[in-house]
Amino acid sequence: MILSMTGYGRAEQVLNGRSIQVELRSVNSRYFEYSSRLPRSCSFMEDKLKKLMSKSISRGKVELSLQIQTIDAADTVVEVDYPLAQSYHAAMQGLSDALHMPNDITADKLARMPDVLVLRRASANEEQLWQDVSAVAEAALQQFLAMRAVEGEKLQQDVLSRLVTIEEMVGRIEKATEGRVQAYTQRLYEKLKTLLEDRNIDDSRILTEAAIFADKTAIDEETVRIHSHIQQYREILALSEPVGRKLDFLTQELNRETNTIGSKCQQLEITRLVVDVKSEIEKIREQIQNIE
């Protein structure tokens, strides 16, 4: 299955009193690049999240965003400042004694005094928090990979169709080169006949020149390799693993063989076909830059 390097995934769940949201997005890159935006309380899971992503993503510039919102008091505790409460109680008792008034102080009244009761955020259970975040991150990752697969399928079909086009054009090049040696030999013979007029023409010399021409302009090896590269392309596109680098190498080889054909054959028809082939190869190169 071919995967695109461009993708997006999002997941959100409420777990243990927290609303957890994870977003993943990626763009093209030659290697796996990871960056994240995490709440300060989750900084300890930076490497864990990177490791989780790298298990399923081999190439691409990936950005992860994590947001956590508390929706109940699960991570909040109420603490009592007992020394302060005792101080308030002692002061009120002293006031009662000094003014000869009854002391009707109660715990409820003490609790209402400033700073006696303090709300504090409880220390997070890092293991539980990681389990919750990783579950949401995994859900976002699966959505992310599904989108990559859909985009990858489109890229695969486009590349396959262009390979068919290249094969057809290479076939036309092969057909256009048929009889080129015979045509060259005939042109050479006619030219020498005009130059030498009635003098005898050295047939062996003409045959030698024709053989040299045939050797210099032969493109059989190049076309055979192009057909071989196209077959390898199809085999690689059928693999269930990252194939972008392999395809990039094959694309370079296709381009090199096509350039060689262009340099060997100067016929106008072939030159035009070579230009068309190179155009298709360039379009393939643009597409495989998006393939993982």
Order of alpha helices (4+ residues) and beta strands (2+ residues): beta-beta-beta-alpha-beta-beta-alpha-alpha-beta-alpha-alpha-alpha-alpha-alpha-alpha
